[in-house]
Structures are given as C-alpha cells and as structure tokens.
Amino acid sequence: MFTPRAVLVILLSLSFSNAFTLISSPLRPASSRSTLSSLRAPLLRNGPLRSHSTPTLMSSTGDKELTLAEQAAAALKEAAEAEHRAQELRQTQQPKTSSPPPKTEITPPKAEVYTAEDSKKVASELASEIGKLQRSAGNPDPLSGTRWLLRLDFGREEGTWMDARWGASGNRVKAVVAVELLEGGQVQVVEDYNYGLLLQLPKVKGGKWRVEGSFPSERLKFELEHNGLTKDVTRCDVDVPEGKLFLSVNTLGTSVGKQGGLSIEQFRFYVRRERRMVGVFRAERLE
C-alpha cells in the first residue's frame, strides 16, 4: 500500500503531464492535428473520448471516476483514520494500574485482668464440680437410675484368645440391648424399648454393674446373662456362646466413653478360666 506522501507525488506528476499536453496542443501544425484526428477516430468508435482537461482515476469500487483532488483527499482521510486506530490500539494495550486494597486495622482484644478474688472463685467452682463427679461410699452413684442403649459389635479383635477359626472371615455381627442401671448395682433390661429392625441380644436376664478405679481414671464394668447367638442366627463364623457377657468402658461422673470392650469367659484345656475378647460396644444415653 502506498503511503500518503507517495500518492501526492504521483498525483502531482500526472497533473503536470496533462497540463503540458494542453499547452502544447494548439502549437501543433495542421498535419499533426489531422494525424491526431485519425488516431482518435478508432477511440471514438470503441468508446467515449475522455477529456484531458481534468485527469481522473477509477475508484476502487469501480462505480464512478474520481478526480485527482478527490483521490488525494480520500488518501489523506484514510491515513488520518489509520493513525486514529493506531492510537486507540496503543491506549487499550497499556496496563491498567489497580488501586491497592484498603488497609484494615486489626485491634487486638483487650486482655482480661484477673484478681486474686477471681482466682479463688474459679477454683472453688471447679472443686465443687469435681466433687459432684467423685464417688463416695455414703452417697449414691451418679450413674444410678440411668438408662443406656448398648450397641454390641461382635467380631474378631486383635490379640484375642478366641479359637483361630472364630471370626476368621472378618464378618461382624451387630446386636443391641437396652438396660437400666439400678441403685445397688443391679442391671435391668428395658422391656418397653422399641428395637425396630435391630437384632436384639436374645433373652437377656439382667446382671450386675460397678465402677472400679479412682477419679479421674474410673471404669464402668457390668455383666449380662443371655442365651447366646448361634451360627444359625448370625449366618457366619461368629457366634457367642450362652452365659455371661462382660462389658467395660471408661466413665466420668454420669458420662461414659465412646467405645468399650466385650469379652466372655472360657476354659483352656478344661482347667484354666480366662477372659477372651469378642468385640466392642458403644453406649448411648436414653432419656
């Protein structure tokens, strides 16, 4: 594409050439004019004769002829538009500077000052709460009268002394039983509890409960007598023989730990009686 300066040079050259032709044409002899007439005759037959008084160029669209002045004006206009587009492009490519986020001042909380009287008051309240959790011989146990839903999970545990074939498949058997811890160390089954579709430990006959150890490391231990779970009921290699089921879990006040252990008593070589782990359990408080 020609630059605007080159277009102006070309247009001026054409203008000077045509002006020289117009000036020199009257001075030509008659013979030269007749010769020019003979040369122009074929041009007249082929198409209209264009006047040389005003040089013209065809527009880019071919619709009409444009004069040299109009061509120059169009070229200057196109150059101005190109310069304007280039300036807009440079402005859009400039990186935008984002303003920094406003600074937020964080004020630290004021430290609370405790006096000696406040410390004595807190210590007295703490001692009172600890005293409520501690068990004494003359007062009833905090767990007396509480009811619990025991979720039993039978299966092979690491370190158990059960037979190697017992629970070797990895299957687990889950059963539930609802009990109440009565004053005096007796365990009573809650008869009116709705078990729904849960497997109930069959024919639980109750048992005994007690708390062993000293505060704060105490354990709730109780035993339940039942008729057992046979392989016909469990449908796997995990069964629980009829007899006593021993449960043990941590306790503090009226609360118990998240998980406890299950064990049964069996004889080794018909002489030695020993406890063998048969699973774990969780106790949920019933209101």
Summary of the structure (lengths in Angstrom):
residues: 287
radius of gyration: 55.1
end to end distance: 94.2
largest distance: 156.8
contacts: 636
relative contact order: 0.10
helix: 30%
strand: 29%
